[in-house]
Amino acid sequence: MLPYITRLAVISGLQMLAITILAFLVIHLAPGEPTVLQQDLQARATGAQRETLRQLYGLDKPLHVQYWTWLNRIVRLDLGRSFLPDGRPVWEKIRERIPVTLSLNLIEVFIIYVIAVPLGIFAAVRRHSFFDRVTTVFVFIGFATPDFWLALLLTILFGVQLGWLPISGLRSLNWEYLAPLAQVWDLFSHLILPIFIGAFGGLAGLSRFMRGSMLEVIRQDYIRTAQAKGLPARVVLYKHALRNAVLPIVTILGLSLPGLIGGSVIVESIFAIPGMGQLAVQSVFARDYPVVMGLLTITAGLTLVGNRLADMCYGIVDPRIRIAGRKT
């Protein structure tokens, strides 16, 4: 088992290195530099001042030298400093945004799995029933509806016209002066629309995926054998079929970790939520290379960690994988 874990660690390290190289190249190939954007805001900016900023940020050096300098900092767990005038450490800017993004997305993932898995199971067991047709229509609507369009539509309806829900931020301006219960409701009301938008598409897709996986398992010979032996339908469904049908869902759970950042870009931008997604958008427009690379590194790390967690969960769900791992 130890050689297997060592091999996975080496492969993950090489994958991480390749991802950072590609990300570094793509970012620097984009038109525009932070020095250009900053100097354009100043009417009296000169070429000498722009060149001074390029030297200060290290942008005058060859690309491979810039990457090597960045890589040396990453090895020391130093993400560098922002190119913006505040010059704050990148990790400090990301750290204050992480709790917001993780909290929102963990709630979304929890809601998606709690609702989608039972929906997929019931739709598979009651195939071609009225319930199955209704969930099929729901899935098509979920896939076809863009998140940004649905967010704007619900914002106009519930926030502007009806005035039932707030449409920006996490708290009202007078939050500190509200009673404790009123503070809880104020926070909850700010989260309703962002969480619904974030969970809507994932809920539709995962429920359909669970339905397909469950249908494939139900058709297997060992399920028909268990039914022929006279086992109760509940035992056949939840003990034999579900345990094997949930394996692909474990894979999706592991790969959903990078979506904690990527999926928040639209929601946090529309609802002005101070999370990592909003920070990513602002950093890309400002050509703030250290912040963008820091966010991409964290996202890539989450992706690799998600893959490894999926492998571990496979071993928990399917004992055959654990035995194969010991033999390896």
PLY file of the C-alpha trace (Angstrom):
ply
format ascii 1.0
element vertex 328
property float x
property float y
property float z
element edge 327
property int vertex1
property int vertex2
end_header
0.00 0.00 0.00
2.87 2.39 0.77
4.35 2.15 -2.76
0.89 2.84 -4.15
0.52 5.99 -2.02
4.07 7.07 -2.93
3.34 6.65 -6.62
0.17 8.72 -6.30
2.07 11.46 -4.46
4.76 11.61 -7.18
2.17 11.70 -9.95
0.22 14.42 -8.14
3.39 16.50 -7.74
4.21 16.23 -11.46
0.62 17.10 -12.38
0.73 20.12 -10.10
3.96 21.30 -11.73
2.51 20.93 -15.23
-0.67 22.78 -14.26
1.22 25.73 -12.80
3.46 25.99 -15.88
0.50 26.06 -18.25
-1.41 28.51 -16.05
1.63 30.80 -15.81
2.05 30.82 -19.60
-1.62 31.45 -20.31
-1.83 34.34 -17.84
1.21 36.10 -19.28
0.08 35.55 -22.88
-3.09 37.54 -22.21
-2.91 41.09 -23.60
-2.23 43.90 -21.17
0.02 44.19 -18.13
-0.72 45.52 -14.65
1.69 48.38 -15.30
-0.29 49.43 -18.39
-3.59 49.33 -16.53
-2.22 51.29 -13.60
-0.52 53.94 -15.73
-3.60 54.40 -17.92
-5.38 55.73 -14.85
-2.80 58.50 -14.50
-2.89 61.33 -17.00
0.79 62.25 -16.50
2.24 58.76 -16.61
5.49 58.38 -18.55
7.25 55.45 -20.16
10.00 55.64 -17.55
7.50 55.28 -14.73
5.97 52.28 -16.47
9.38 50.66 -16.89
10.11 51.30 -13.21
6.95 49.42 -12.27
7.90 46.54 -14.59
11.25 46.26 -12.85
9.59 46.47 -9.44
7.21 43.61 -10.29
9.90 41.60 -12.07
8.03 41.71 -15.39
11.15 42.83 -17.27
12.76 39.43 -16.77
12.31 36.46 -19.16
9.22 34.36 -18.59
11.08 31.28 -17.39
12.97 33.40 -14.83
9.68 34.85 -13.57
8.23 31.34 -13.21
11.32 30.06 -11.40
11.13 32.97 -8.97
7.44 32.31 -8.37
8.07 28.56 -7.91
10.77 29.21 -5.31
8.29 31.30 -3.32
5.58 28.63 -3.61
7.95 25.98 -2.22
8.33 28.22 0.84
4.52 28.61 0.97
4.84 32.25 -0.02
2.32 33.39 -2.64
3.97 36.78 -3.01
2.40 40.23 -2.89
-0.38 41.73 -4.92
0.44 44.01 -7.86
-2.29 46.41 -6.80
-1.29 49.66 -5.09
-2.08 48.21 -1.64
0.70 45.61 -2.08
-0.89 43.22 0.42
0.33 39.61 0.69
-1.62 37.33 -1.63
-2.31 34.73 1.06
-3.75 37.42 3.30
-6.19 38.51 0.58
-7.21 34.92 -0.16
-7.42 33.85 3.49
-10.04 36.44 4.38
-12.20 35.24 1.47
-11.90 31.48 1.98
-14.48 31.12 4.82
-17.20 32.82 2.77
-16.67 30.74 -0.36
-16.22 27.42 1.46
-19.27 27.99 3.65
-21.52 28.82 0.70
-20.34 25.96 -1.46
-20.31 23.32 1.27
-23.93 24.20 1.99
-24.69 23.92 -1.73
-22.95 20.55 -2.04
-24.79 19.26 1.04
-28.16 20.35 -0.35
-27.38 18.90 -3.79
-26.45 15.46 -2.49
-29.21 15.25 0.12
-31.86 15.98 -2.50
-30.35 14.64 -5.74
-29.41 11.14 -4.56
-32.94 10.22 -3.31
-34.47 11.83 -6.42
-32.25 9.75 -8.68
-33.02 6.54 -6.78
-36.78 7.07 -6.81
-36.74 8.00 -10.49
-34.81 4.81 -11.31
-37.04 2.56 -9.24
-40.19 4.19 -10.68
-38.95 4.35 -14.24
-41.42 5.82 -16.78
-43.75 6.84 -13.98
-45.22 10.32 -13.55
-42.54 11.10 -10.96
-39.81 10.07 -13.39
-41.24 12.28 -16.14
-41.48 15.27 -13.80
-37.85 14.89 -12.69
-36.80 14.50 -16.34
-38.42 17.85 -17.18
-36.74 19.37 -14.14
-33.36 18.08 -15.30
-33.77 19.55 -18.78
-34.75 22.91 -17.29
-31.76 22.80 -14.94
-29.34 22.02 -17.76
-30.81 24.61 -20.14
-30.99 27.52 -17.70
-27.82 29.65 -17.48
-26.88 30.52 -13.91
-26.32 34.21 -14.62
-29.69 34.55 -16.39
-31.57 32.79 -13.59
-29.74 34.88 -10.98
-30.68 38.14 -12.70
-34.29 36.99 -13.19
-34.77 36.02 -9.55
-33.01 39.17 -8.39
-35.43 41.34 -10.35
-38.45 39.34 -9.17
-37.76 38.77 -5.47
-35.39 41.65 -4.82
-36.60 44.56 -6.95
-40.27 44.01 -7.71
-41.46 42.07 -4.64
-38.78 43.28 -2.22
-38.79 40.02 -0.30
-35.07 39.23 -0.39
-31.86 41.30 -0.42
-29.87 41.18 -3.62
-26.28 41.96 -2.59
-23.78 41.24 0.15
-24.10 38.97 3.16
-25.48 41.43 5.71
-27.53 44.58 5.80
-25.93 47.90 6.68
-27.74 48.00 10.04
-26.93 44.37 10.90
-25.02 45.27 14.07
-28.03 47.10 15.49
-30.50 44.25 14.92
-31.72 41.81 17.57
-30.01 38.38 17.61
-32.91 36.61 15.88
-33.18 39.43 13.37
-29.46 39.07 12.62
-29.90 35.36 11.95
-32.81 36.01 9.59
-30.92 38.82 7.86
-27.98 36.51 7.15
-30.29 33.69 6.06
-32.27 35.94 3.72
-29.04 37.10 2.05
-28.05 33.46 1.42
-31.31 32.17 -0.07
-30.83 33.38 -3.65
-27.05 32.65 -3.96
-27.41 29.13 -2.55
-30.44 28.37 -4.72
-28.66 29.57 -7.86
-25.52 27.62 -7.00
-27.39 24.39 -6.22
-30.00 24.45 -9.00
-27.85 23.25 -11.90
-25.88 20.74 -9.84
-29.05 19.29 -8.37
-30.50 18.63 -11.83
-27.34 17.02 -13.18
-26.54 14.83 -10.18
-30.09 13.48 -9.88
-30.00 12.37 -13.54
-26.56 10.87 -13.07
-27.73 8.94 -10.01
-30.76 7.69 -11.92
-28.61 6.35 -14.77
-26.18 4.68 -12.40
-29.00 3.07 -10.42
-30.70 1.78 -13.58
-27.45 0.21 -14.76
-26.97 -1.61 -11.46
-30.58 -2.79 -11.23
-30.18 -4.60 -14.58
-27.21 -6.64 -13.33
-27.50 -10.41 -12.88
-26.68 -10.41 -9.18
-29.61 -8.09 -8.51
-31.98 -10.45 -10.33
-30.44 -13.35 -8.39
-31.07 -11.58 -5.08
-34.66 -10.91 -6.10
-35.11 -14.55 -7.16
-33.93 -15.69 -3.72
-36.85 -13.85 -2.20
-34.93 -11.06 -0.49
-37.06 -8.05 0.46
-37.10 -5.29 -2.12
-35.71 -2.80 0.40
-32.70 -5.05 1.11
-32.02 -5.60 -2.59
-32.31 -1.91 -3.34
-30.43 -0.31 -0.47
-27.94 -3.02 0.48
-26.94 -4.50 -2.86
-27.86 -2.03 -5.59
-27.26 1.31 -3.92
-23.78 0.49 -2.67
-22.59 -0.18 -6.21
-24.60 2.59 -7.82
-23.08 5.20 -5.54
-19.51 4.57 -6.79
-19.75 7.07 -9.69
-21.28 9.58 -7.29
-18.19 9.28 -5.11
-16.10 10.28 -8.12
-18.23 13.38 -8.68
-17.93 14.28 -5.00
-14.16 14.16 -5.19
-14.03 16.22 -8.37
-16.50 18.79 -7.03
-13.86 20.33 -4.75
-12.41 22.65 -7.41
-15.95 23.81 -8.11
-15.92 25.41 -4.67
-13.97 28.23 -6.29
-14.89 28.05 -9.96
-18.61 27.75 -9.36
-18.62 30.82 -7.15
-17.42 33.27 -9.78
-20.85 33.99 -11.27
-22.82 33.90 -8.03
-20.40 36.02 -6.03
-20.04 38.56 -8.83
-23.79 39.02 -9.32
-24.67 39.15 -5.63
-21.55 41.12 -4.59
-20.45 38.44 -2.13
-16.88 39.00 -0.87
-15.57 35.53 -1.64
-12.80 33.92 -3.68
-14.85 33.96 -6.88
-15.28 37.71 -6.73
-11.58 38.10 -5.92
-10.69 36.00 -8.97
-12.75 38.19 -11.29
-11.30 41.40 -9.87
-7.74 40.05 -10.09
-8.13 38.92 -13.70
-9.42 42.32 -14.81
-6.61 44.06 -12.89
-3.95 41.65 -14.29
-2.92 40.92 -10.72
-0.74 37.92 -11.62
0.26 36.82 -8.08
-3.35 36.68 -6.88
-4.53 34.86 -10.02
-1.71 32.31 -9.74
-2.43 31.86 -6.04
-6.08 31.12 -6.75
-5.21 28.77 -9.61
-2.71 26.92 -7.43
-5.29 26.45 -4.70
-7.84 25.27 -7.27
-5.38 22.80 -8.78
-4.48 21.56 -5.32
-8.14 21.03 -4.51
-8.56 19.08 -7.75
-5.71 16.74 -6.94
-6.85 16.34 -3.33
-10.33 15.59 -4.63
-8.97 12.82 -6.85
-7.11 11.27 -3.95
-10.18 11.52 -1.70
-12.22 9.82 -4.40
-9.70 6.95 -4.44
-9.97 6.64 -0.65
-13.76 6.70 -0.76
-13.68 4.00 -3.41
-11.81 1.82 -0.95
-14.41 2.49 1.74
-17.38 1.75 -0.51
-15.89 -1.19 -2.43
-13.69 -3.59 -0.38
-12.24 -5.05 -3.59
-10.34 -1.80 -4.18
-8.77 -1.97 -0.71
-7.61 -5.53 -1.38
-6.15 -4.52 -4.73
-4.35 -1.63 -3.04
-2.72 -4.00 -0.52
-1.56 -6.32 -3.32
-0.05 -3.36 -5.12
0 1
1 2
2 3
3 4
4 5
5 6
6 7
7 8
8 9
9 10
10 11
11 12
12 13
13 14
14 15
15 16
16 17
17 18
18 19
19 20
20 21
21 22
22 23
23 24
24 25
25 26
26 27
27 28
28 29
29 30
30 31
31 32
32 33
33 34
34 35
35 36
36 37
37 38
38 39
39 40
40 41
41 42
42 43
43 44
44 45
45 46
46 47
47 48
48 49
49 50
50 51
51 52
52 53
53 54
54 55
55 56
56 57
57 58
58 59
59 60
60 61
61 62
62 63
63 64
64 65
65 66
66 67
67 68
68 69
69 70
70 71
71 72
72 73
73 74
74 75
75 76
76 77
77 78
78 79
79 80
80 81
81 82
82 83
83 84
84 85
85 86
86 87
87 88
88 89
89 90
90 91
91 92
92 93
93 94
94 95
95 96
96 97
97 98
98 99
99 100
100 101
101 102
102 103
103 104
104 105
105 106
106 107
107 108
108 109
109 110
110 111
111 112
112 113
113 114
114 115
115 116
116 117
117 118
118 119
119 120
120 121
121 122
122 123
123 124
124 125
125 126
126 127
127 128
128 129
129 130
130 131
131 132
132 133
133 134
134 135
135 136
136 137
137 138
138 139
139 140
140 141
141 142
142 143
143 144
144 145
145 146
146 147
147 148
148 149
149 150
150 151
151 152
152 153
153 154
154 155
155 156
156 157
157 158
158 159
159 160
160 161
161 162
162 163
163 164
164 165
165 166
166 167
167 168
168 169
169 170
170 171
171 172
172 173
173 174
174 175
175 176
176 177
177 178
178 179
179 180
180 181
181 182
182 183
183 184
184 185
185 186
186 187
187 188
188 189
189 190
190 191
191 192
192 193
193 194
194 195
195 196
196 197
197 198
198 199
199 200
200 201
201 202
202 203
203 204
204 205
205 206
206 207
207 208
208 209
209 210
210 211
211 212
212 213
213 214
214 215
215 216
216 217
217 218
218 219
219 220
220 221
221 222
222 223
223 224
224 225
225 226
226 227
227 228
228 229
229 230
230 231
231 232
232 233
233 234
234 235
235 236
236 237
237 238
238 239
239 240
240 241
241 242
242 243
243 244
244 245
245 246
246 247
247 248
248 249
249 250
250 251
251 252
252 253
253 254
254 255
255 256
256 257
257 258
258 259
259 260
260 261
261 262
262 263
263 264
264 265
265 266
266 267
267 268
268 269
269 270
270 271
271 272
272 273
273 274
274 275
275 276
276 277
277 278
278 279
279 280
280 281
281 282
282 283
283 284
284 285
285 286
286 287
287 288
288 289
289 290
290 291
291 292
292 293
293 294
294 295
295 296
296 297
297 298
298 299
299 300
300 301
301 302
302 303
303 304
304 305
305 306
306 307
307 308
308 309
309 310
310 311
311 312
312 313
313 314
314 315
315 316
316 317
317 318
318 319
319 320
320 321
321 322
322 323
323 324
324 325
325 326
326 327
